[in-house]
Amino acid sequence: MAKRKTILVLHLAGQYPLAGIAWQALHYVLGLKHMGYDVYYVEDSGAPPYNPVARINLEDCSYNVAFIQRFMERFDLGDHWVYWDSLHNISYGQPPDKLRLLYREADAIINVCGGTWLREEHLECPIRIYLETDPARPQIELSQSNEKTKALLTAHTHHFTYGENLGHSDCPLPVTGFEWKATRPPVILELWPYCFTQEAQKFTTITTLEHPEGIMFNGEKYYWSKHVNFSRFQDLPMQTSQKFEIAAQGDKSARDQLAEKRWSVIDALEISLDLEKYQNYIARSRGEFTVAKDVVVRTRSGWFSDRSVCYLATGKPVITQETGFSKFIPTGEGLFAFNTLEAALDAVRQINADYAQHCRAARNLAAEHFSADRVLGKLLKDAGLE
């Protein structure tokens, strides 16, 4: 019998111990495990750990390590994870010599989010996949001759992106220097059971409202933030009897501004510290209404949210801002793209007119276009692993 191939998934769920980030990592780790691979979750970026309760970076990583250990043990992977505390040079989950051996013997590394700068030991692995979940910045920085970004990308052998529209005529992002292959957020349907609740009242979303960073491109500033687009559609609850809620982190003034416009605004931290609370919040929702970051909208990158995929998998219709994704993913049943307030209101009306049908369509769309076996199977084939 042939030896199972080993894949290491690099991510940041320990550095940022929040449910949405953990689920993103788990869909890769568990999806690959279900496909028969020997999968290890590895976190050795060397970045300082963030404590979401204290809301600061700390030297003590005990909270972060315990977070990883809980969700890895929950899914029977208690001996298949590593967290490296660079400040104290301590390795948790597996000893340092085991991690070094994994780099030498693994068939591939998947650097999800591109959050780990590859070092000499990483380069011993023959297939090193850079998996970009937030397109635009690397492409723009490359076009501006940013040597740091070029070095980060050059250390990888394959480059994938959620920017499914990169390279198309209506997407201005430059794609020279590397071959970008399109991919999508995977979801494990069995972990997100269909949950139809006719009485569900609110369209919700879970987000960080504001990031201070922006980037200049072709003489314009593009914002790495959602508050710009939420402000464009802040009057939505005042135009319909439908209720909307946003579970948000970010600037208090941005949250207060939405609350003044009849949005229900709650603290995202309350539902993001625990994986089940995060799932339950989505399951109680009528659907998702959300916007996207300014930079992925204005560049028509084709980006689609891994959180929105979880809503779809649960059978919750999604109304989300157009980024160019509707060229590749069908809309109009279970999923709606909008550019204007009128289009958003029309999507609400259509969903509420036949809610049960749109819930079924949402689940079917997740199965057809985002199921982990399909998404990861294509990724591995494109990387030469299948």
Stockholm file with secondary structure:
# STOCKHOLM 1.0

chainA/1-386         MAKRKTILVLHLAGQYPLAGIAWQALHYVLGLKHMGYDVYYVEDSGAPPYNPVARINLEDCSYNVAFIQRFMERFDLGDHWVYWDSLHNISYGQPPDKLRLLYREADAIINVCGGTWLREEHLECPIRIYLETDPARPQIELSQSNEKTKALLTAHTHHFTYGENLGHSDCPLPVTGFEWKATRPPVILELWPYCFTQEAQKFTTITTLEHPEGIMFNGEKYYWSKHVNFSRFQDLPMQTSQKFEIAAQGDKSARDQLAEKRWSVIDALEISLDLEKYQNYIARSRGEFTVAKDVVVRTRSGWFSDRSVCYLATGKPVITQETGFSKFIPTGEGLFAFNTLEAALDAVRQINADYAQHCRAARNLAAEHFSADRVLGKLLKDAGLE
#=GR chainA/1-386 SS CCCCCEEEEECCTTTSCCHHHHHHHHHHHHHHHHTTCEEEEEECCCCCCEETTTTEECSCCHHHHHHHHHHHHHTTCTTSEEEEETTTTEEESSCHHHHHHHHHHCSEEEEETTCSCCCTTGGGSSEEEEEESSCSHHHHHHHTTCHHHHHHHHTCSEEEESCTTTTSTTCCCCCTTSCEEECCCCBCGGGSCCCCCTTCCEEEEEEECCCCCEEEETTEEEESCSHHHHHHTTTGGGGSSCEEEEEEESCHHHHHHHHHTTCEEEETHHHHSSHHHHHHHHHHSSEEEECCCHHHHHTTCCCCCHHHHHHHHTTCCEEEECSSGGGTSCCSSSEEEESSHHHHHHHHHHHHHTHHHHHHHHHHHHHHHTBHHHHHHHHHHHTTCC
#=GC SS_cons         CCCCCEEEEECCTTTSCCHHHHHHHHHHHHHHHHTTCEEEEEECCCCCCEETTTTEECSCCHHHHHHHHHHHHHTTCTTSEEEEETTTTEEESSCHHHHHHHHHHCSEEEEETTCSCCCTTGGGSSEEEEEESSCSHHHHHHHTTCHHHHHHHHTCSEEEESCTTTTSTTCCCCCTTSCEEECCCCBCGGGSCCCCCTTCCEEEEEEECCCCCEEEETTEEEESCSHHHHHHTTTGGGGSSCEEEEEEESCHHHHHHHHHTTCEEEETHHHHSSHHHHHHHHHHSSEEEECCCHHHHHTTCCCCCHHHHHHHHTTCCEEEECSSGGGTSCCSSSEEEESSHHHHHHHHHHHHHTHHHHHHHHHHHHHHHTBHHHHHHHHHHHTTCC
//
